[in-house]
Amino acid sequence: MDARAEGRPPARDPPFRGLAARFAGFGLALACDLRLAADTARFTTAFAKVGFSGDFGITWPLARIVGEAKAKELLFLSDVFGAAQAMELGIVNRVAPATDLMTEVFELAARLARGPRTAYRYMKQNIDAAAVETYQQLLDREAFTQCRTGATGDHREGVAAFVAKREPRFTGA
């Protein structure tokens, strides 16, 4: 059976490190780790205007990002707001001029792709766990993940680069 049919990339494909997508919907965008918007972008939940309750799991990330009261306001009233307010609310991480947006997206993606993948994975897991675990559980989790990342080649490279005052060359090892 073909590797793609089994859900695996063919061996010749480079390793997948991330995905940059244009906004396909507010809920889908909120599922992303980082969100950039053009300064001309407009946002709305619009569900109340058509009698829907929400989709793509919008409620969970929206309430975590903006807080319960603001999430209710955005969902109930379906007001349209711009990129500057989206950034103030924490809905987007960065706003760029519309003409420069894709350049910024690709530069950020390239920067992340050069980063320490194992450390990123554990950072994301720790942040997700912070919403549901106790402080003591999170301290234990962080101690565990620090030991795991401390044993990686990327950690050794990061320390060597720091001491040599140069940019690290992470490999995912």
Residue frames as qw, qx, qy, qz and C-alpha x, y, z in Angstrom:
[[0.000, 0.888, 0.459, 0.000, 0.00, 0.00, 0.00],
 [0.329, 0.643, -0.021, 0.691, 1.15, 3.55, -0.80],
 [0.374, -0.136, -0.522, 0.754, 2.58, 5.44, 2.22],
 [0.203, -0.111, 0.017, -0.973, 0.19, 8.36, 1.70],
 [0.634, -0.284, -0.523, -0.493, -2.80, 6.00, 1.66],
 [0.664, -0.306, -0.613, 0.299, -1.63, 4.74, 5.06],
 [0.301, -0.937, -0.160, -0.072, -1.44, 8.31, 6.33],
 [0.646, -0.512, 0.206, 0.527, 2.37, 8.44, 6.24],
 [0.321, 0.854, -0.253, -0.322, 4.46, 10.73, 4.04],
 [0.904, 0.350, -0.156, 0.190, 6.76, 9.00, 1.56],
 [0.768, -0.402, -0.017, 0.498, 10.32, 8.61, 2.85],
 [0.504, 0.295, 0.174, 0.793, 11.61, 11.26, 0.41],
 [0.144, -0.858, -0.257, -0.421, 9.42, 14.03, 1.89],
 [0.207, 0.397, -0.500, 0.741, 11.14, 16.37, 4.36],
 [0.246, -0.362, -0.799, 0.412, 9.96, 16.06, 7.96],
 [0.168, -0.756, -0.420, -0.472, 6.80, 18.01, 8.71],
 [0.374, -0.065, -0.463, 0.801, 7.46, 20.81, 11.17],
 [0.114, 0.440, 0.402, -0.795, 4.43, 23.07, 10.97],
 [0.240, 0.568, 0.702, 0.356, 1.61, 24.49, 8.97],
 [0.029, 0.292, 0.075, -0.953, 0.79, 28.02, 7.91],
 [0.132, 0.522, 0.805, 0.250, -2.83, 28.49, 6.89],
 [0.122, -0.256, -0.105, -0.953, -4.89, 31.49, 5.92],
 [0.360, 0.070, 0.604, -0.708, -7.91, 32.04, 8.16],
 [0.243, -0.183, -0.843, -0.444, -10.54, 29.53, 7.14],
 [0.519, -0.652, -0.437, -0.339, -12.75, 30.51, 10.04],
 [0.243, -0.741, 0.347, -0.521, -12.45, 32.05, 13.47],
 [0.872, -0.379, 0.238, -0.200, -12.80, 28.76, 15.37],
 [0.930, 0.238, -0.032, 0.278, -10.25, 26.99, 13.20],
 [0.332, 0.718, -0.286, 0.541, -7.81, 29.89, 13.59],
 [0.489, -0.692, 0.323, -0.422, -8.13, 29.72, 17.38],
 [0.984, -0.149, 0.094, 0.025, -6.97, 26.10, 17.26],
 [0.678, 0.552, -0.236, 0.423, -3.57, 27.29, 15.94],
 [0.684, -0.374, -0.276, 0.562, -0.62, 27.80, 18.29],
 [0.215, -0.408, 0.041, 0.886, 0.27, 31.20, 16.84],
 [0.355, 0.734, 0.569, 0.108, -1.94, 33.56, 14.86],
 [0.232, -0.253, 0.176, 0.923, -0.86, 36.48, 12.66],
 [0.319, 0.747, 0.578, -0.078, -3.30, 38.88, 11.03],
 [0.329, 0.409, 0.258, 0.811, -3.17, 41.59, 8.41],
 [0.040, -0.200, -0.341, 0.918, -3.88, 45.05, 9.74],
 [0.415, 0.011, -0.304, -0.857, -6.95, 45.07, 7.50],
 [0.295, -0.164, -0.941, -0.035, -8.39, 41.82, 8.94],
 [0.524, -0.301, 0.082, -0.793, -11.89, 41.83, 10.40],
 [0.170, 0.004, -0.962, 0.213, -13.17, 39.30, 12.93],
 [0.609, -0.193, 0.119, -0.760, -16.58, 38.14, 14.11],
 [0.313, -0.053, 0.933, -0.169, -18.08, 35.00, 15.53],
 [0.405, 0.095, -0.433, -0.800, -21.37, 35.55, 13.60],
 [0.153, -0.149, -0.977, 0.006, -22.99, 32.44, 15.09],
 [0.139, 0.452, 0.621, -0.625, -25.74, 34.31, 16.93],
 [0.304, 0.411, -0.204, -0.835, -26.67, 36.08, 13.69],
 [0.534, 0.155, -0.670, -0.492, -27.58, 32.76, 12.09],
 [0.818, -0.315, 0.072, -0.476, -28.86, 30.89, 15.13],
 [0.835, 0.160, -0.491, 0.192, -25.84, 28.62, 15.62],
 [0.682, -0.730, 0.009, 0.041, -24.04, 27.90, 18.88],
 [0.158, -0.788, 0.565, 0.188, -20.52, 27.64, 17.43],
 [0.956, 0.285, -0.063, -0.013, -18.30, 25.22, 15.54],
 [0.677, 0.482, -0.406, 0.381, -14.79, 23.77, 15.32],
 [0.688, -0.383, -0.438, 0.434, -14.54, 23.86, 19.10],
 [0.184, 0.653, -0.017, 0.734, -14.48, 27.67, 19.19],
 [0.552, -0.767, -0.125, -0.303, -15.82, 27.89, 22.75],
 [0.863, -0.377, -0.086, 0.325, -12.86, 26.19, 24.48],
 [0.599, 0.086, 0.005, 0.796, -9.98, 28.24, 23.05],
 [0.011, -0.680, -0.193, -0.707, -11.96, 31.48, 22.92],
 [0.613, -0.756, -0.148, -0.178, -12.85, 31.30, 26.63],
 [0.817, -0.312, -0.029, 0.485, -9.23, 30.42, 27.49],
 [0.493, 0.300, 0.130, 0.806, -7.82, 33.25, 25.40],
 [0.047, -0.508, -0.102, -0.854, -10.16, 36.13, 26.21],
 [0.130, -0.001, 0.683, -0.719, -11.87, 34.96, 29.39],
 [0.113, 0.421, 0.899, -0.045, -15.39, 33.71, 29.98],
 [0.164, 0.728, 0.377, -0.549, -17.18, 37.08, 30.05],
 [0.144, 0.591, -0.395, -0.689, -15.53, 38.39, 26.85],
 [0.061, -0.012, 0.936, 0.348, -16.12, 35.06, 25.09],
 [0.183, 0.580, 0.763, -0.222, -19.82, 35.33, 25.89],
 [0.165, 0.744, 0.051, -0.645, -19.87, 38.90, 24.57],
 [0.058, 0.424, -0.667, -0.610, -18.13, 37.94, 21.32],
 [0.048, 0.165, 0.963, 0.207, -20.41, 34.93, 20.79],
 [0.138, 0.627, 0.683, -0.348, -23.72, 36.51, 21.89],
 [0.163, 0.798, 0.089, -0.573, -23.32, 39.87, 20.12],
 [0.738, 0.319, 0.450, 0.389, -21.29, 38.78, 17.08],
 [0.076, 0.947, -0.065, -0.306, -19.81, 42.27, 16.71],
 [0.784, 0.486, -0.021, 0.386, -17.21, 42.82, 14.01],
 [0.388, -0.871, 0.189, 0.234, -13.80, 44.01, 15.22],
 [0.543, 0.771, -0.330, 0.036, -10.43, 44.69, 13.67],
 [0.814, 0.201, -0.422, 0.345, -6.96, 43.27, 13.95],
 [0.094, 0.510, -0.449, 0.727, -5.83, 45.82, 16.55],
 [0.659, -0.386, 0.250, -0.595, -8.60, 44.77, 18.96],
 [0.969, 0.030, -0.239, -0.060, -7.94, 41.10, 18.17],
 [0.576, 0.360, -0.504, 0.534, -4.34, 41.65, 19.24],
 [0.240, -0.483, 0.388, -0.747, -5.41, 43.50, 22.42],
 [0.849, -0.231, 0.094, -0.466, -7.65, 40.55, 23.30],
 [0.392, -0.442, 0.805, 0.046, -4.87, 38.03, 22.64],
 [0.838, 0.378, 0.319, -0.230, -6.75, 36.46, 19.72],
 [0.761, 0.581, -0.121, 0.263, -3.82, 37.15, 17.40],
 [0.746, -0.409, -0.019, 0.525, -0.16, 37.24, 18.38],
 [0.309, -0.323, 0.268, 0.853, 0.98, 39.72, 15.76],
 [0.453, 0.801, 0.349, -0.176, -0.48, 42.20, 13.30],
 [0.442, -0.222, 0.440, 0.749, 1.36, 43.13, 10.11],
 [0.354, 0.492, -0.173, -0.776, 0.58, 45.39, 7.17],
 [0.853, 0.320, 0.321, -0.260, -1.50, 43.42, 4.69],
 [0.618, 0.714, -0.322, -0.060, 1.21, 43.78, 2.03],
 [0.134, 0.603, -0.750, 0.239, 3.81, 42.23, 4.37],
 [0.793, -0.293, 0.309, -0.436, 1.72, 39.55, 6.06],
 [0.985, 0.158, -0.068, -0.013, 2.86, 36.51, 4.10],
 [0.468, 0.597, -0.487, 0.433, 6.50, 37.59, 4.38],
 [0.336, -0.526, 0.528, -0.575, 6.06, 37.78, 8.17],
 [0.930, -0.103, 0.151, -0.318, 4.31, 34.40, 8.21],
 [0.895, 0.334, -0.245, 0.165, 7.10, 32.70, 6.30],
 [0.222, 0.620, -0.532, 0.532, 9.82, 34.37, 8.39],
 [0.579, -0.426, 0.454, -0.527, 8.13, 33.22, 11.60],
 [0.983, 0.066, 0.029, -0.172, 7.62, 29.71, 10.20],
 [0.700, 0.495, -0.406, 0.315, 11.29, 29.52, 9.20],
 [0.095, -0.601, 0.550, -0.572, 12.36, 30.72, 12.65],
 [0.788, -0.266, 0.351, -0.430, 10.22, 28.09, 14.35],
 [0.952, 0.269, -0.143, -0.031, 11.45, 25.39, 11.97],
 [0.480, 0.555, -0.524, 0.432, 15.02, 26.17, 13.05],
 [0.418, -0.595, 0.389, -0.565, 14.06, 25.83, 16.70],
 [0.036, -0.243, 0.940, -0.239, 14.32, 22.97, 19.21],
 [0.573, -0.165, -0.551, -0.584, 11.40, 20.73, 18.21],
 [0.547, -0.263, -0.767, 0.206, 11.49, 18.50, 21.29],
 [0.150, -0.196, -0.444, 0.861, 11.51, 21.51, 23.61],
 [0.349, -0.046, -0.218, -0.910, 8.63, 23.09, 21.66],
 [0.583, -0.238, -0.715, -0.303, 6.61, 19.89, 22.00],
 [0.461, -0.324, -0.686, 0.460, 7.10, 19.80, 25.77],
 [0.010, 0.082, 0.178, -0.981, 6.41, 23.54, 26.10],
 [0.478, -0.151, -0.413, -0.760, 3.08, 23.06, 24.33],
 [0.612, -0.292, -0.735, -0.017, 2.20, 20.05, 26.50],
 [0.326, -0.221, -0.548, 0.738, 3.08, 21.99, 29.66],
 [0.194, 0.004, -0.013, -0.981, 0.97, 24.98, 28.62],
 [0.582, -0.216, -0.565, -0.544, -2.00, 22.74, 27.79],
 [0.583, -0.271, -0.724, 0.250, -1.61, 20.91, 31.11],
 [0.136, 0.023, -0.379, 0.915, -1.50, 24.19, 33.05],
 [0.450, -0.219, -0.199, -0.843, -5.23, 24.62, 32.40],
 [0.819, -0.252, -0.360, -0.368, -6.20, 21.35, 34.09],
 [0.750, -0.064, -0.537, 0.380, -3.43, 20.29, 36.48],
 [0.493, -0.846, -0.133, 0.155, -2.61, 21.55, 39.95],
 [0.087, 0.918, -0.381, 0.061, 0.44, 23.71, 40.49],
 [0.553, -0.493, 0.671, 0.016, 2.29, 20.76, 42.08],
 [0.824, 0.289, 0.480, 0.085, 1.42, 18.50, 39.15],
 [0.512, 0.851, -0.022, 0.112, 2.72, 21.12, 36.75],
 [0.203, -0.820, 0.535, -0.019, 5.96, 21.50, 38.73],
 [0.718, -0.183, 0.667, 0.071, 6.44, 17.74, 38.51],
 [0.736, 0.591, 0.318, 0.086, 5.64, 17.80, 34.78],
 [0.262, 0.934, -0.234, 0.063, 8.14, 20.61, 34.19],
 [0.440, -0.632, 0.637, 0.039, 10.84, 18.77, 36.14],
 [0.788, 0.125, 0.595, 0.097, 10.23, 15.68, 34.01],
 [0.629, 0.738, 0.201, 0.136, 10.25, 17.58, 30.71],
 [0.005, -0.924, 0.381, 0.008, 13.33, 19.58, 31.71],
 [0.601, -0.394, 0.685, 0.123, 15.18, 16.31, 32.37],
 [0.754, 0.398, 0.506, 0.128, 14.01, 14.97, 29.00],
 [0.443, 0.887, 0.019, 0.129, 15.03, 18.09, 27.05],
 [0.284, -0.847, 0.447, 0.053, 18.26, 18.41, 29.04],
 [0.690, -0.215, 0.662, 0.198, 19.35, 15.07, 27.61],
 [0.702, 0.644, 0.301, 0.030, 18.88, 16.11, 23.97],
 [0.625, 0.107, 0.242, 0.735, 21.46, 17.06, 21.41],
 [0.083, 0.782, 0.290, 0.546, 19.52, 20.26, 20.86],
 [0.507, -0.859, -0.067, 0.031, 20.07, 21.26, 24.49],
 [0.730, -0.329, 0.207, 0.563, 23.79, 20.59, 24.20],
 [0.435, 0.423, 0.349, 0.714, 23.89, 22.61, 20.97],
 [0.148, -0.891, -0.275, -0.330, 21.91, 25.44, 22.56],
 [0.612, -0.745, 0.044, 0.260, 24.31, 25.68, 25.50],
 [0.674, -0.074, 0.310, 0.667, 27.36, 25.54, 23.22],
 [0.262, 0.638, 0.365, 0.625, 25.88, 28.27, 21.01],
 [0.339, -0.916, -0.185, -0.106, 25.06, 30.43, 24.03],
 [0.675, -0.566, 0.159, 0.446, 28.62, 30.12, 25.37],
 [0.548, 0.060, 0.422, 0.720, 30.09, 30.82, 21.91],
 [0.155, 0.611, 0.155, -0.760, 27.66, 33.74, 21.42],
 [0.129, 0.145, -0.698, -0.689, 26.34, 32.34, 18.12],
 [0.729, 0.031, -0.057, -0.681, 22.99, 31.19, 16.81],
 [0.566, -0.171, 0.799, -0.111, 22.22, 27.54, 17.65],
 [0.459, 0.264, -0.656, -0.538, 21.84, 24.97, 14.89],
 [0.629, -0.072, 0.629, -0.451, 19.12, 22.66, 16.21],
 [0.252, 0.214, -0.842, -0.425, 18.60, 19.33, 14.49],
 [0.788, -0.202, -0.172, -0.555, 15.76, 17.81, 16.48],
 [0.691, 0.112, -0.686, 0.199, 18.12, 15.36, 18.16]]
